[in-house]
Amino acid sequence: MSTSHSRRWAILGVLMLSLLIVVLDNSILNVAVKTIAGPAPVGIGATQSELEWAINSYTLVFAGLLFTSGLLGDRLGRKKVLLFGITVFGIGSALAAFSTGPGELIAYRAVMGLGAAFVMPATLAVLMNVFERDEQPKAIGIWAGGVGLAIAVGPITGGVLLEHFWWGSVFLVNVPVVILALVLMLWLVPESKDPRPGRVDVPGVLLSVLGLVLLVYGIIRGGELAGFTDVTVLLPSLGGLAVLVAFVLYEKRSDHPALDVSYFRKPAFSAAVAAIALVFFALMGVTFFSAFYLQSVRGYSALDSGLLVLPLAVAQMVFAPRARLVVERFGAKAVCTVGMLAVAVGLAAFAFFDADTPVWVLEVVFFLQGAGMAHIMPPVTVAVMQSLPREKAGSGSAVNNTFRQVGGALGVAVLGSVLSGTYRGEIEGHLGAVPAGLRETAGESIEATLAVADKLGPAGRGLVAPAYDAFLDAMHVTAVGSAAVAVLGAVVVALFLPGRAPGGRDQAPAVPGSRAEAGESVPR
């Protein structure tokens, strides 16, 4: 009997709307940080550390609660969780818009992270429950394309808002969209949950939250210090890993686990979540330094930089919904491997960019990266979600998003540290004429060097060219590292993602309660 919903495509549109504002908001903030750092009334006088924590407080709460929110959605109802999450996100956005100081902004960004943690897994879980298995790849492709659109549209939206309104508008813009999404959700989205949730695994839930928060905090702290040997980095990172190991061991022994770790024995599931983590590790790292390359070295405005990244979004919007057609013909393993290699080539191209690289070359590279991503995310997401029974869709979505979030945070922290360390090593030899009190600050980043050069007036002009050269050298090293991680992802996919069965279909693991286990044919 079909369980698909008659208004499923309209429901997907509502899910895309809620997903759009959650993903878009983070990319908007990246454009607004310089304005927020300015003194009142232009900004709120936030320091570099405070700006980092305005971003990181969101990430920390978001990553720490993703898994728990997925479990709650399966147990309490995905529609209830989605409504709760989008409401909290809207309230946090309104409060953040009228923050009077950096401390308030950091706190309200954490509230937004709380709401987003309940929205992201619920959108994918609802999708899996309103679409039948044969339509899920198409729906997931559209869902993944929406994520790419939000990432690219964010900087453009932020640039337009900042040109016409005050800095708080980048948060306040969420509120009317949230209200529209709430009305449409109440009208269209059906309720769904696990009919047999069992007992609550309280120790498992607590261990997952503690482990993820500690691990992500350690990663964030390592990115701040541009190194991972400091005790304030090692203790939370190792502590988080230890707690997560304890979580896995406990779940293996529990008769009512929050996460059935046996799913990781399935090649389709494990290879897919590893691919998600690795591709976001590589891509978030290059996103981090490409913003500095476009604005600091090439001199583009925030709005222009956002427009230059549009080919990445266009490629995802065009190819992601159609990725299933390529998968049907060639199989998920071949498609994802080629997609990973395309991302690797795009990342490696940054190793050859300089201050005069033609703009059309940048556009081709961004388009290639978007096309590669469009042929990775839908197939691996389908592999994760179809490896689990439908009633566990929230848990599957939570695992999918947790690996993506942790992989992205690691990419920014590790590759950001490589960028910072290489830059400092290259620029130090040129800081001899800088006063001792400013020398350490001048070596932190290209933005810091250029700020010190501007402060020194004519005496600082000699720092500008070396700063550009040092940054380009650091970017080249980091690009090679990013590409190497993407190649590793291609190897993992090629070795472990199931290929096509002799009958011409992708091999799909049978899971308890699935149609495949019941003996029904599994659509491609």
N, C-alpha and C positions, 0 to 999 in steps of 0.2 A: 504493500500500500504506500502510495507517495506521501511523503511528509513535507514536501515543498509548499511554500506559502504562495497564495494567489497574487499577493502584492509584493513579492520578494524583491523586485527590481526597484520599486519605490522605497522599500525598507533599506536596501543597499545605499540609495542616495542619502537617506537620513544618517546612516552609519558613517558615510563618507564625510558628511558635514561636521559631525562631532569629532571625527578623526582629524579633519583638516585643521580645526582651530588648535587642537592639542599639539600637533606636530609643527604647525606654522608659527606658534608663539615663540618657541625656542629660537627659530631662525630669525624671527623679527628682533628679538632681544640682542642678538649678536651685532645687529646694525646700530642699535641704540646706545650701546655701552659708552661710546665717546661722549654723547650728549649728556647721559646720566652722570658722568664723571665731572661735568662742568659745575661751576658754582651756581647757587640759586640766583635768579629764578629760572635760568636755562636748564639746570640740572639739580642734583641734590648733593653735589660735592663728594661723591663716592670715590674711595681710594681704589687702587688696582686690586688689592686683596678683597675689598668689599664687593667689587664688581664680579670677581671670580665666584664669591660665595652667593651672589644673587643668581648666578647660573647653577652653581653646584648644589645649593640647598634644594632646588627643584629636582636635580638628577638623583641626589641621595635618597630623598623620600620616594620618588618615582620608582627607582630600581629596587629599593628595599621592600616595597609593598606590591610589586607586580604579581608575584607568585601567589601571595595571600589573597589579593583581590580576585584572581582567577578562580581560586577555590571557593571563595564566598559567592561568586556568581553562579557556579555550579550548584551550590547548596541553597542559596536564598532566592535565586532567580536573576537571570542576566539583565532583564529589563530594569528591575529595581536597582541593581548595582550601577547600570549605565546612567539612570536618572540621577542617582546619588552623586556619581562622579562628575557629571557635567554641571550639576548645580554647584558643587563645591568649587569646581574650576572657575565657574563664572563669578562666584563670590570672591574668590582669591584674586581674580583679575581686576575686579572693581576696587578692591582694597589696595592692590599694588599700584594702580593708576594714581591714587591720591596719597601715596607714601610721602611722609614729610622728612624722612631720613633714611640712610642706607640700612639701618637695623630693621626698620619696618619693612622695607622692600625685601630683604632676605627672608623675613618671617612669612610674608604673604606669598612669596615665590614657593616656599615650602608647602603652603596651603594649596597652591596651584598644582604642585607635584602630587599631592595626596589625591586631588580630584582626577588628574590625568592617569594615575595608576589604576583607577577603577574604570576609566573609559577605554583605554587601549585594548586590554584583553577582551573586554565585553563586546566590542565591535566585531572582532573576528569570531568569537564564540556564537553570537547571534547569527552571523552570516552562515556558519556551518549548520545551524539548525533550521534556517528557512530555505536553504537550497539543498536539492538532492545531490548525491555524490557526482553525477555526471556533469552538473552545472557548477560545482564548486570551483574547479580550476579557472573557469571564466570569471566568476565573481571575485575570486582571490586575486586574479590578475588586475581587475579594475581597482580593487582595494589597494594593492601594491602601487599601482600607478598614481593613486590619490596621495600616497605618502610622498612619492617623488615630486608631485606637483606642489605639495605644501612646503617641502624643503626649499624649492626654488622660488616660490611665490613670496615666501616670508621676507627675504631681504628687499624685494621690490616694494611690497606693501609697507614695510618699515621705513624705507627711504621716502616714499610719497607722504606718509603720515608726518614724518619729522620735518619735511619741507613746509608743511602747512599748519601743524599743530604742536603742542608741547609734548615732552617725552612720555608722559603718562598715557597718551593716546594709543601707544603700541599695546597697552594692556586693556584699555577701555574698549577698544574695537571688538574685543571678544564678547562683551556683554550682550549686544543685540543678537549676535550669532547664536550664543548660548540659549537665549530666550526662544528664538525660532526653532532651534534643535529640540528643546524640551517639548514644545507644542507638537511638533511632528512626531517625536518619539511616543508621546502619550497616545497619539491618534493611530500610528501605523505599526509600531514595533510590538510583536507578540511576546508574551512571557514564555520562558523555557528554563528548565533546570534539571538536574539529575534526579530521576524519580526514586532512586535508592541511594542516597548520599552516605548512609552509614554514620558511624560516630565521628565526632570532630576530633581530629588529630592535633590536639592543642600543643603538645611538645614539638611536633614536627613543624607546625606553623611558626612557633616562637623561634625555633632553631633556624628556619629559613630566613626570617626577617633579620635576626641578629647577624647571621653569617653574611647576608647580602649587604647590609648596612656597613658592617666593618670592612668588608672587602672593597666596596665602592669608595668608602671614605679613604682607605689606604691608597687606592688608585688616584683619587682626586688630589690627595696630599702629595703624592709623588710627582704629579704633574705640576703642582704649585712650586715645589722645590727643585724641579728639573733633575731629579735623581731619586733613587729608590733604596739608598743605604741608610738614610736617617731613621732613628728609632721611632719617630712619629709616623713613619711610613711603614716600617717593617712590622711593628706590633699590631696595628689594626689589620694589615694585609694578611699576615700569617695567622693572626687570630681568626679572621674571617674564613680563611681556607680551612682551618682546623674545625671551626663550627660547622661549615658546610660538609666536611667529611663525616663529622658526627651525625649530621642530618641524614646523609645517605645511609650510614650504617644503621641508624635507628629505623629509617623507613624500610630497610630490607627485612628487619625483624618484626615490624608492626603488622598486626592483622587488619588494621584499618588505616593504611598510609595516606598521607596528604598527597604524595607523589609515588606512583608505582614505578620504582627505578628499573624494573624489568624492561620497560619500554626502551631504555638505552641499549639493550642488547640487540634491538632491531637496527640493522644497517641503515635503513631508510631514515629512521628517526635520528640516530646519532650523527650520521654524516650531514644531515640537513641542518641540525642545530649548530654543528661545528662550522658549516659553511656560512651560516648567518653571522656567527660571531666573528669569523675571519674577514668576511667582506666588509663588515662595518668597522672592524679594527682598521683595515687599510683605508677605507673611504673617508672615515671621520678624521683620520690623521691628515689626509691631503686637503680636506675641506678646511681644516684649521689653518694650514699655512697658505692655501691659495687666497684666502681673504687678505692676508698681509701682502702677498705678492701683487695682487691686483690694485690694492689701495695705496700701500706704502711705496712699492717700487714703481708700479706703472702709473700711479697718480689718479686712478679712477675714483669717483665719488662712491658712496655706499650704494646709491641707487643704480649707478652705472655698473658696479660690480655685480649687483643682483641681476641686472638685465643680461650680463655676459654669461651667467650660469643658466639662463633659460634653455639652451639646447639640451642640457642634462634632463630637465623636466619634460621637455617636448618628447625626447626619446623614450622616457619612461611611460608617458601618457600614450604614445603611439604603440610601443611594443609590448608593454606589460599585459594589457588585456588580450593580446594575440599570442602570447608565449605558449599557451596550451596547444595551439595548432602546430607549432614547431616540435613541442614535446611529443605530440601524437605521432609525428612522422619519424623523429630521430631518437626519442627517449630522453628522460630527464637527465640521466648521467651525461650524455653527449652534450645536451644543450647547456647544462649548468657548467660543465668543464669549459666549453668555449666561452660562455659568459664571463667566467672567472678570468680566463686568459685575456679577454677584451678589456676588463677592468685593469688587469696588470699592465697591459700595454699603455692604457691611458695614464696610469699613475707613473709609469717609467718615463713617459714623454716629458713630465715636469723636470726630469734630470737634464734635459737639453734646452729648457727655456731660459731666456735671458731678458734683459730690460727692453729689447727691441724685437722680440718674437712677434710676428704678424698676428693680429687679432683673429683672423680667420683660422689660424692653426689652433688657437685656444678653443675656438668654437667647435672645431672638428673633434678635438680631444674630449671636451665636455659631452658632446653628443655620443661619442664612442663609450664613455663611461656610463652614461644613462642607458644606452642600448644593452651594455653588458649587465648592468643591474636589473634591467627589465626581464632578462632571460635567466636570472638567478633567483630573485626573491619569490616570484609566484610558484615555480616548481618546488623549491625547498619548503615553502610554507605549506603547499599542498601535501608534500611528503610528511611533514610533522603532523598536520591536522588529520590526515586520513590514516595515520598510524594508530590513532586513538579512537575509542568508541565515541559516538556523537554526544552522549551524556557527559563526557569528560572534556568537552570542547573548551571550557574555561581554563582548565589546567593546561591543555595543550597550547592555547594561545598565550598563557602566562609564561610558559617555558620558552616559547618562540620569542616573545618580546624581552624576557629577562636576558637571554643570551645576546640578543641584539644590543640591548642597553649596556651590558657589561663589556661587550666587545667594542662598542663605540667609545665608552669611557676609557678603556685601556688604550685604544688607538690615539685619542687626544693626549692622554698622559704620557705614554711611552714615546710616541713619535714627536709629541711636543717637546719632550725632554731631549730627544736626539737633536731636534731643530735648535733648541735653546743652547745646549752644550756645544754644538758645532759652531753656532754663531759667536758665542762668547770666546771660544778658542781663536776664531778668525779675527775678531775685532780688537782683542786685547792689545795687540802690537801697535795699534793706531791710537791708543788712548793716553799716550805719554804726556801730551800737552793739556789734557783735561785736569782741572783741579782735583786733588786727592779726595775731597768730600763728594765729588760727583762721579768719580771713576767707576765705582761699583755699579751705581745706577745706570750709567751710560752703557755698560756691557750686558744689561739684562735682555734687551731685545732691540730690533731695528727701530721700533717706535720710541723706545727710551733713548737710543743714541741720537735720533733725529731731534727729539725734544731738547736734549742737552745741547746739541749743536745750535739749535735756534736760540737757546738761552745765552750761549756764549757770543752770539752775534758774529761779526766778521771772523773772530778767532776760531769759530766752530765750523766754518765752511769746509775745511779740510777733512771733516769727519763724514760728510755726506756720501761721497763716492765710495770710500771704504765700507761704509755701512751697507750700501747696495750690494757691493761685491761679496761681503761676508754673508749677507742674507741669501743671495743666490747660491753660494757654495753650500750653505746649510740646507737650503731647499733641495738641492740636487742630491745630497746624502740622504735626506729624509724620504725623498721620492723613491729612491732605490730600495730603501727599507720597506716602504709601503707596497711597492710592486712585488717584493719578495714574499710578503705575507699573502698577497693575492695569489701568487703562484702556489704557495703552500695550500691555500684553499682549493685551487684547481686540482692539486694532487689528491687531497682528501676526498673530493667529490668523485674523481676518476677511479679511485681505489675502492671506495666504500658505498657510494650511492648505488642502489640496485639499478641494473640496466634493463634492457628489454627482454622479455621472455621469448622463447622460440616462436610462439604464436603471434608475435608482433606487438604485444601489449607491454607496457611497463610493469615490472614485477611490483606488486603491492602486498605488504604484509597483512595477514589476517589478524584481526584483533577481536577480543571477546565482545560479542554482541553486534559485530559488524555484518553487513550483507555478504562480504567475502567468506566469512567463517560459516555462514548459513548455507553456503553453496551457490549463492547467486553470482552471476557474472559481474565483474567490477568494471564500470565504464572507464574508458581512457581519459 
